[in-house]
Structure formats: structure tokens, C-alpha cells
Amino acid sequence: MRGPSCEVLDLRLDRHRLALVRLLCRLPTTLAVILSTLLFFVAPAAGEEAELLRGPHPFIKDNELALHAGGGLGLADYVSGLRLQADYSYRLGQVVWLDLEMGLVSGSCHTNEGTCNRGSGNAVEVLAGAAWKFQTNIPLVLHFRAAGGPVFLFPDSTRSAAGIMMRGGGGVHYYLYDWFGLGGEISGAYGFAFFRTTPRHTGDLGSIQATLGVTLQF
């Protein structure tokens, strides 16, 4: 059930942003269900002993899912606001991982009249690349990512747009168990998009992001 604040927002937003706001209003319950399901499959069985990690992370599993939330500062024609991010990584070598990323940003933008003259919109990123993860003497893992792929923009005041974005960043996660960690990431992105305006407009995209979240290895 949506709270009163969501009903108020429904009266003030147009169709582009309304669908995303309704989704965000349901996120606390949705995320709780997703995390509970993941923990059910990833966590050790009840009969197994789970000890807190004391030394370096052992990297005994080849799959990792990271779920982060935070904020992004949009530059040029990009959106600033709430950022939700999911990363799936598959281990290819000792430190190299395949990295698939999906990001969702909703908030404000400060661009010219042709692309975002009402100052709000949404963006979706679908990127692929590589991640490098490094052990330390404690259960703290350093990581760096580099990825690229399509980005889709949905300004409230004009037609949607699509483009290409490159993103790079780094962060740390402290692993309480070999399968569960907490941490954060700082990253930056750059790209461009084609806006279907009259006249047609090609805009630069930039962003600086900071997020916090969890990682699950399985």
C-alpha cells in the first residue's frame, strides 16, 4: 500500500515521472522481499556454522551481486538525484571479474530549453565491462570498475532520448562473512545522447555518484 506522500506526488507529476515515483514508493517493501529471498538462497544452511571473517576474504565463490543506493550529481544534460544501482559480477581470474551494471536515476536536471526545460527527469543505464577486486590483510576488499553501454533518458518536458555512457569508479566492502559484505562506491561517468527535439540536439552527459549498499557472493 502506498503512503499519503505518494498520493500527493501523483497529483503533481506527469506520466514520465509518475510511473517511476510509484515504483520508488514501493521500493522499501520490494527490496525487503528481494533481499530476504537472496539471503535465503545465499546464506549457509541452519546446520552449518557461520563464523565472522578475521583475515583476508577467501573468494571461494564465483558470483557476486551488489545492491547500492545513493545519489548522483548530474553534469551537462544528465539527471541529478536518487540513484539505485545493481551490479552482477562473475569471476574470470584471480582479480578480474566480468561486470554487468544497471543504474536508475530520478531527480532534477539543469539543461537547455530543448532537452529538459522543466528541470526533472529519469535515466536508466545498462552497462557491461570489467571489475578488479583486491584482497587485504583484513576482510576488506578494494574494487575498481570500468564499463560502458547504452543510457536512456526520460525528461519530463520532451521526448525520450538514448545515448552511450562510459562509467568508472572504485570502492570498498567489508565482508562480515565470505558471502556477505557492506560498503560503498564512488564513481564518475561521461557520455552523450541524441535528443529528438526540433532542431535535433546532441547533448553531453556527465555524472558523479556516491552509493552505499550490500554485496552477496554465491
Secondary structure as a PSIPRED ss2 file (coil, helix, strand):
# PSIPRED VFORMAT (PSIPRED V4.0)

   1 M C   1.000  0.000  0.000
   2 R C   1.000  0.000  0.000
   3 G C   1.000  0.000  0.000
   4 P H   0.000  1.000  0.000
   5 S H   0.000  1.000  0.000
   6 C H   0.000  1.000  0.000
   7 E H   0.000  1.000  0.000
   8 V H   0.000  1.000  0.000
   9 L H   0.000  1.000  0.000
  10 D H   0.000  1.000  0.000
  11 L C   1.000  0.000  0.000
  12 R C   1.000  0.000  0.000
  13 L C   1.000  0.000  0.000
  14 D C   1.000  0.000  0.000
  15 R H   0.000  1.000  0.000
  16 H H   0.000  1.000  0.000
  17 R H   0.000  1.000  0.000
  18 L H   0.000  1.000  0.000
  19 A H   0.000  1.000  0.000
  20 L H   0.000  1.000  0.000
  21 V H   0.000  1.000  0.000
  22 R H   0.000  1.000  0.000
  23 L H   0.000  1.000  0.000
  24 L H   0.000  1.000  0.000
  25 C H   0.000  1.000  0.000
  26 R C   1.000  0.000  0.000
  27 L H   0.000  1.000  0.000
  28 P H   0.000  1.000  0.000
  29 T H   0.000  1.000  0.000
  30 T H   0.000  1.000  0.000
  31 L H   0.000  1.000  0.000
  32 A H   0.000  1.000  0.000
  33 V H   0.000  1.000  0.000
  34 I H   0.000  1.000  0.000
  35 L H   0.000  1.000  0.000
  36 S H   0.000  1.000  0.000
  37 T H   0.000  1.000  0.000
  38 L H   0.000  1.000  0.000
  39 L H   0.000  1.000  0.000
  40 F H   0.000  1.000  0.000
  41 F H   0.000  1.000  0.000
  42 V H   0.000  1.000  0.000
  43 A C   1.000  0.000  0.000
  44 P C   1.000  0.000  0.000
  45 A C   1.000  0.000  0.000
  46 A C   1.000  0.000  0.000
  47 G C   1.000  0.000  0.000
  48 E C   1.000  0.000  0.000
  49 E C   1.000  0.000  0.000
  50 A C   1.000  0.000  0.000
  51 E C   1.000  0.000  0.000
  52 L C   1.000  0.000  0.000
  53 L C   1.000  0.000  0.000
  54 R C   1.000  0.000  0.000
  55 G C   1.000  0.000  0.000
  56 P C   1.000  0.000  0.000
  57 H C   1.000  0.000  0.000
  58 P C   1.000  0.000  0.000
  59 F C   1.000  0.000  0.000
  60 I C   1.000  0.000  0.000
  61 K C   1.000  0.000  0.000
  62 D C   1.000  0.000  0.000
  63 N E   0.000  0.000  1.000
  64 E E   0.000  0.000  1.000
  65 L E   0.000  0.000  1.000
  66 A E   0.000  0.000  1.000
  67 L E   0.000  0.000  1.000
  68 H E   0.000  0.000  1.000
  69 A E   0.000  0.000  1.000
  70 G E   0.000  0.000  1.000
  71 G E   0.000  0.000  1.000
  72 G E   0.000  0.000  1.000
  73 L E   0.000  0.000  1.000
  74 G E   0.000  0.000  1.000
  75 L E   0.000  0.000  1.000
  76 A E   0.000  0.000  1.000
  77 D C   1.000  0.000  0.000
  78 Y C   1.000  0.000  0.000
  79 V C   1.000  0.000  0.000
  80 S E   0.000  0.000  1.000
  81 G E   0.000  0.000  1.000
  82 L E   0.000  0.000  1.000
  83 R E   0.000  0.000  1.000
  84 L E   0.000  0.000  1.000
  85 Q E   0.000  0.000  1.000
  86 A E   0.000  0.000  1.000
  87 D E   0.000  0.000  1.000
  88 Y E   0.000  0.000  1.000
  89 S E   0.000  0.000  1.000
  90 Y E   0.000  0.000  1.000
  91 R E   0.000  0.000  1.000
  92 L C   1.000  0.000  0.000
  93 G C   1.000  0.000  0.000
  94 Q C   1.000  0.000  0.000
  95 V C   1.000  0.000  0.000
  96 V E   0.000  0.000  1.000
  97 W E   0.000  0.000  1.000
  98 L E   0.000  0.000  1.000
  99 D E   0.000  0.000  1.000
 100 L E   0.000  0.000  1.000
 101 E E   0.000  0.000  1.000
 102 M E   0.000  0.000  1.000
 103 G E   0.000  0.000  1.000
 104 L E   0.000  0.000  1.000
 105 V E   0.000  0.000  1.000
 106 S E   0.000  0.000  1.000
 107 G E   0.000  0.000  1.000
 108 S E   0.000  0.000  1.000
 109 C C   1.000  0.000  0.000
 110 H C   1.000  0.000  0.000
 111 T C   1.000  0.000  0.000
 112 N C   1.000  0.000  0.000
 113 E H   0.000  1.000  0.000
 114 G H   0.000  1.000  0.000
 115 T H   0.000  1.000  0.000
 116 C H   0.000  1.000  0.000
 117 N C   1.000  0.000  0.000
 118 R C   1.000  0.000  0.000
 119 G C   1.000  0.000  0.000
 120 S E   0.000  0.000  1.000
 121 G E   0.000  0.000  1.000
 122 N E   0.000  0.000  1.000
 123 A E   0.000  0.000  1.000
 124 V E   0.000  0.000  1.000
 125 E E   0.000  0.000  1.000
 126 V E   0.000  0.000  1.000
 127 L E   0.000  0.000  1.000
 128 A E   0.000  0.000  1.000
 129 G E   0.000  0.000  1.000
 130 A E   0.000  0.000  1.000
 131 A E   0.000  0.000  1.000
 132 W E   0.000  0.000  1.000
 133 K E   0.000  0.000  1.000
 134 F E   0.000  0.000  1.000
 135 Q C   1.000  0.000  0.000
 136 T C   1.000  0.000  0.000
 137 N C   1.000  0.000  0.000
 138 I C   1.000  0.000  0.000
 139 P C   1.000  0.000  0.000
 140 L E   0.000  0.000  1.000
 141 V E   0.000  0.000  1.000
 142 L E   0.000  0.000  1.000
 143 H E   0.000  0.000  1.000
 144 F E   0.000  0.000  1.000
 145 R E   0.000  0.000  1.000
 146 A E   0.000  0.000  1.000
 147 A E   0.000  0.000  1.000
 148 G E   0.000  0.000  1.000
 149 G E   0.000  0.000  1.000
 150 P E   0.000  0.000  1.000
 151 V E   0.000  0.000  1.000
 152 F E   0.000  0.000  1.000
 153 L E   0.000  0.000  1.000
 154 F E   0.000  0.000  1.000
 155 P E   0.000  0.000  1.000
 156 D C   1.000  0.000  0.000
 157 S C   1.000  0.000  0.000
 158 T C   1.000  0.000  0.000
 159 R C   1.000  0.000  0.000
 160 S C   1.000  0.000  0.000
 161 A E   0.000  0.000  1.000
 162 A E   0.000  0.000  1.000
 163 G E   0.000  0.000  1.000
 164 I E   0.000  0.000  1.000
 165 M E   0.000  0.000  1.000
 166 M E   0.000  0.000  1.000
 167 R E   0.000  0.000  1.000
 168 G E   0.000  0.000  1.000
 169 G E   0.000  0.000  1.000
 170 G E   0.000  0.000  1.000
 171 G E   0.000  0.000  1.000
 172 V E   0.000  0.000  1.000
 173 H E   0.000  0.000  1.000
 174 Y E   0.000  0.000  1.000
 175 Y E   0.000  0.000  1.000
 176 L E   0.000  0.000  1.000
 177 Y E   0.000  0.000  1.000
 178 D C   1.000  0.000  0.000
 179 W C   1.000  0.000  0.000
 180 F E   0.000  0.000  1.000
 181 G E   0.000  0.000  1.000
 182 L E   0.000  0.000  1.000
 183 G E   0.000  0.000  1.000
 184 G E   0.000  0.000  1.000
 185 E E   0.000  0.000  1.000
 186 I E   0.000  0.000  1.000
 187 S E   0.000  0.000  1.000
 188 G E   0.000  0.000  1.000
 189 A E   0.000  0.000  1.000
 190 Y E   0.000  0.000  1.000
 191 G E   0.000  0.000  1.000
 192 F E   0.000  0.000  1.000
 193 A E   0.000  0.000  1.000
 194 F E   0.000  0.000  1.000
 195 F E   0.000  0.000  1.000
 196 R C   1.000  0.000  0.000
 197 T C   1.000  0.000  0.000
 198 T C   1.000  0.000  0.000
 199 P C   1.000  0.000  0.000
 200 R C   1.000  0.000  0.000
 201 H E   0.000  0.000  1.000
 202 T E   0.000  0.000  1.000
 203 G E   0.000  0.000  1.000
 204 D E   0.000  0.000  1.000
 205 L E   0.000  0.000  1.000
 206 G E   0.000  0.000  1.000
 207 S E   0.000  0.000  1.000
 208 I E   0.000  0.000  1.000
 209 Q E   0.000  0.000  1.000
 210 A E   0.000  0.000  1.000
 211 T E   0.000  0.000  1.000
 212 L E   0.000  0.000  1.000
 213 G E   0.000  0.000  1.000
 214 V E   0.000  0.000  1.000
 215 T E   0.000  0.000  1.000
 216 L E   0.000  0.000  1.000
 217 Q E   0.000  0.000  1.000
 218 F C   1.000  0.000  0.000
